């Protein structure tokens, strides 16, 4: 699966109150996520995308893994 990013994207993920995931992104970040989720939907169950501050998220962000279920 190809992971594409629009130029200038920013995405931050944080956990509030120890249980609420908050995803903050600019327009390019939201559109990039939308494209990636659409691509993931066409993959086999168990496929996933892993996001963290080392490969796509802003510094200090929490990790986020999105998994394609049945």
N, C-alpha and C positions, 0 to 999 in steps of 0.2 A: 504494500500500500504506500502510495506517495503522500508525504506530508508537505503541503504547500503553505507558505506564509505570504501574506500581502506586505509590501514594504511599509515600514513604520509601525508595525503592530506592537501593542503592549498588552500584556495580560498579567494580572496579579491574582493569586488565590490565597485566601487566609481563612482560618478557622476562628470564628467568634464564639465566645462562651463555651469553648471546648466541644461544640456540637454542630454549629451552623457553618456550612461552607459558603463563602462569599467570593464570587468571581467578578472581578472588575476589569473591564477591557475597553480600549478605544474602538472606533468603528472598524479599523483594519483588523484588530484582534478578534472582534466578534464575528466578522465575515470569515476570517481564517478558521476559527473554531467551527463555524457552520459548515464550511467545506470539508473539514476533517471529520466531523460527525457524520456527514452524508456519506463520505467514503467508508467510514467504519461500519455503517449500517449495511453496506454491501459485502462485508467480509464474513467469514465463517464464525460461528459462535466460539467464544474464547479469545478472539482477536482483541487487541487492546492498544490504546495509545497512552504513553506515560509522559507526563509533563512535570518538569521541575525547574528550579532556578538555573540549572546548568545547561539546559537545552532549549528553553522557550519562555519560561516565566520570569517576571521581574525578581530582582534580588530580594531575599527574605520571604519569598512566597512559600506556601505549603505545597507539598507534592500533590499531584492529582493524577489518578489513573481512571480511564474510562474503558469499560469492558463491554463488548458485544455479547449479549445473552442470546438465548434461543429466540 
